[in-house]
Amino acid sequence: MLIPDLSRIVGTRNRIIHVYEAVDQLILWDSINNDLPGLRSSLLAALGKDPPMP
């Protein structure tokens, strides 16, 4: 699978959308800061593009 942890990503999305009041905001913010950059790189690689330099 090209996208690591896809089932966890979908599960997190579903929880945010459907049970927003039960989402721990600190955990969500930590995931945004620590997990999204790697996911973005994986998605860009799957699309055959290089991530832009910071």
NORHURA-V37148 format. One record per pair of residues at least 24 apart in sequence whose C-alpha atoms are under 8 Angstrom apart, sorted by the first residue. I is the first residue (numbers start at 1). J is the second residue. Records with the same first field share a line. If there is no record, write none. Layout:
I->J + J
This chain:
2->42 + 43 + 46
3->39 + 42 + 43 + 46
4->39 + 42
